[in-house]
Amino acid sequence: MARAYHTDVIICGAGPTGLTLAIELARRNVAFRLIDRSPQPFPGSRGKGIQPRTQELLEDLGILDRVVASGGEYPTARSYTDAGPIDRAATPPPPTPAEPYHLALLVPQFLTERRMRERLAELGHAAEFGRELIGFEQDDDGVTARIAGADGAETVRARYLVGADGGSSFVRKTLGVAFPGRSLGVAAIVADVRVDGLAWDVWHRWGDGTRGREFSLCPLYGTDLYQLMAAAPAEGEPDLTPAGLTALARERTGRDDIVIREVAWASAFTMQARLADAYRVGRVLLAGDAAHCHPPTGAQGLNTSVQDAYNLGWKLAAVLDGAPAGLLDTYEEERRAVAADMLGLTKRLLGEARAGEMRRGRDVTQLDIGYRGSSLGLPCPGRDKGVLPGDRAPDAPVTGAAGQATRLFQLFRGTHWTLLGYEPGTAAIAPRRGLRIHVVGGDIRDTWGHVRDAYGLEPGEWALIRPDGYVAAVTGTAGLGSIESLLDRVGVRPVH
Ligand SMILES: Cc1cc2nc3c(=O)[nH]c(=O)nc-3n(C[C@H](O)[C@H](O)[C@H](O)COP(=O)(O)OP(=O)(O)OC[C@H]3O[C@@H](n4cnc5c(N)ncnc54)[C@H](O)[C@@H]3O)c2cc1C
């Protein structure tokens, strides 16, 4: 006889990945437990760059404004060179109707996580800190996990387990999934510090391009802290006390007026580039740093991790709601390839940073990440303009039929799929649970032509948008039947 389930999903790890997945499941009314072995939330600033694509995701989760208000824009970088200080301000291109966010934001990771926990509380859930996953086994029907806390250990039966438990993932190791790659041989220090003697409005950098001499202090807006990043000393264990870091500052900057008064959090680490061989083994999945790790150059880690969870969340909820379990295979198919590319990008940026010439181009924004060729998209032979299946679904300001200003992102916001028709006449499909249908020329107006420009749709064409904001299909009215078949496959069914 099948054993009873205590919950649907156990999420192991309440860092940014686990929290994002929890929000995604909570807003779809999926039962889950979110556990973390640490007695309290992570206190450090480490993943402090929030890229434009992640800002779009945070808008969908309903926390973008709160996250923005918790930090700020990246400050001007001031490099101290033999020829004197050189300031370099970031000059991102202006936002466009299709891409409303172009600036990377600087928000300490502990504040981003706090905003996520607040959102989770609004949805009626909380992370359980001080509870460690100490063992699990799976069978055809579910996963049985052992979870230890101060009050003893419990056995929990769930349908799925997600390892969002960071780079040294217990879940990955227990599964026996290999984590090939290599140490990059770069030892670094990152610390959150209170400092005397420095201007607050710039990111102070010394030793750029001088291997082993790098030292920087970046103000963390929303706090009174700086993030210190430095190459670790070549010899011995780094001294992470205020006195030790003050001595390092003096040695690297040649200044004795920079005093590290207090260390709120500090870590010494060796940079790695590794990618898990598999993201799913039966009913156990890996996400975030548990599946990939890489150097912090280009601020990609946290962003890639929360986008893993954003890709996985709706699929897991759909499968729990009756969609075929094969839908979960598209998670690894889509996200592992993204992580492999990102590993290449961060290694290249590390090389450039060490040569003193790092160029953060469009690729760090993650706006061009997509899933073309994914088995989830409907083939679209011959289409040579506008969006294609797998592409990120662009934003576009539009007006409602009553004349009010709105945006496609506002219409996409939530857990549903969206079918967008472009002046299709009378053609349509029947309503389904979990699908919203919007029609240009019907309930919305392409007043400024932004939908036409961004999507390249002709009158009579339709685009199907996934819950995570990627295009699944583009077709004429004759292809609406294939869109209905795709929706059947992902568990979005007609209402009888
Ligand atoms: C030193 C350093 C600097 C970084 N700098 C940057 C940066 O500048 N920009 C950037 O984008 N990214 C950066 N990153 C990466 C970024 O911090 C990570 O990508 C991000 O934290 C990944 O989130 P996660 O939720 O997957 O893992 P984590 O944040 O590591 O969270 C994993 C959680 O799992 C919990 N856990 C582990 N084992 C168990 C268990 N058995 N049971 C229960 N809970 C468990 C842990 O306590 C932890 O809270 C940096 C990382 C490091 C280590």
The ligand as a Gaussian input file, in Angstrom:
#p B3LYP/6-31G(d) Opt

LIG

0 1
 C       32.103000      34.007000      -1.313000
 C       31.018000      34.127000      -2.352000
 C       30.864000      35.316000      -3.074000
 C       29.835000      35.430000      -4.006000
 N       29.670000      36.591000      -4.706000
 C       28.652000      36.687000      -5.599000
 C       28.411000      37.868000      -6.338000
 O       29.130000      38.852000      -6.205000
 N       27.342000      37.892000      -7.189000
 C       26.500000      36.810000      -7.359000
 O       25.526000      36.856000      -8.137000
 N       26.722000      35.699000      -6.676000
 C       27.758000      35.610000      -5.812000
 N       27.953000      34.482000      -5.132000
 C       27.062000      33.397000      -5.385000
 C       25.759000      33.533000      -4.642000
 O       25.959000      33.912000      -3.314000
 C       25.103000      32.190000      -4.776000
 O       24.975000      31.909000      -6.171000
 C       23.755000      32.089000      -4.125000
 O       23.845000      32.238000      -2.737000
 C       23.163000      30.725000      -4.452000
 O       22.001000      30.562000      -3.757000
 P       21.514000      29.128000      -3.314000
 O       20.217000      29.376000      -2.631000
 O       21.569000      28.203000      -4.452000
 O       22.610000      28.604000      -2.273000
 P       23.014000      29.188000      -0.853000
 O       22.810000      30.655000      -0.802000
 O       24.378000      28.652000      -0.573000
 O       21.968000      28.543000       0.144000
 C       22.007000      27.160000       0.470000
 C       21.318000      26.964000       1.804000
 O       21.203000      25.564000       2.040000
 C       21.393000      25.324000       3.416000
 N       21.776000      23.908000       3.577000
 C       22.920000      23.302000       3.186000
 N       22.887000      21.990000       3.494000
 C       21.703000      21.757000       4.109000
 C       21.104000      20.589000       4.673000
 N       21.696000      19.392000       4.655000
 N       19.885000      20.715000       5.242000
 C       19.229000      21.917000       5.276000
 N       19.791000      23.061000       4.753000
 C       20.997000      22.965000       4.174000
 C       22.482000      26.297000       3.818000
 O       22.446000      26.573000       5.203000
 C       22.111000      27.523000       2.981000
 O       21.304000      28.447000       3.691000
 C       28.978000      34.337000      -4.222000
 C       29.149000      33.150000      -3.503000
 C       30.159000      33.026000      -2.589000
 C       30.324000      31.715000      -1.824000

